[in-house]
Amino acid sequence: EACARTQGMRVTHVKPHGALSNIACADRKIADAIARAVHRLDPSLILLAPAASQLIYAGRDQGLPVVEEIFADRAYLDDGNLVPRSQPGAMIHGAEASLAHVMRMVEEQALISINGKRIPVKPQSICVHGDGPEAVATARAIRAGLQAAGFAMVTIPQLLA
């Protein structure tokens, strides 16, 4: 927040990351602790939370604005959590495969697990992991595919305006 202020900007949203986020997706106590911390910092902050996660419920219960995020390049388990990276099939490789994955979830308004289970969600934001060589091409393909399908690209605060 201090860094943003030095540049004349303000923080608009918070996204728990990595292992902490993965734990909070399944563990309501951890999700509640994160949501309480965000609320204490600034109750107007938007909580960017993985779709179908405990973090969404915790944020809403704290009265935070919440945006549901789906992952373009990760597979889902039947409970809506991400397939651990240590397991086969956890990652979706290639721009076209990621775009197809995203379009299925957006069109069906559901996470689609590796076993075909559909979990109803409201996808509002899409995460493309930036730690792989395909990240930029994947993000460009998804943007182009969504725009071609008639979806508008907006900022996270604009989603809730």
VENCOR-V887672 format. One record per pair of residues at least 24 apart in sequence whose C-alpha atoms are under 7 Angstrom apart, sorted by the first residue. I is the first residue (numbers start at 1). GAP is how many residues later the second one is. Records with the same first field share a line. If there is no record, write none. Layout:
# VENCOR-V887672
I=GAP / GAP
This chain:
# VENCOR-V887672
12=33 / 34 / 145
13=32 / 33 / 34 / 35
14=31 / 32 / 33 / 34
15=32 / 33 / 34
24=30 / 31
25=28 / 29 / 30 / 56
26=27 / 28
27=27
28=26
31=24 / 27
32=26
35=24 / 27
36=26
39=25
51=70 / 72
52=28 / 69
67=57
68=54 / 55 / 56 / 57
69=54 / 55 / 56 / 57 / 58
70=53 / 55 / 56 / 57
71=55 / 56 / 57
72=26 / 29 / 30 / 54 / 55 / 56
73=25 / 55
75=38 / 39
76=36 / 37 / 38
77=36 / 37
78=35 / 37 / 39
80=31 / 39
94=40 / 44
95=42 / 43 / 46
98=40
99=42 / 43 / 46
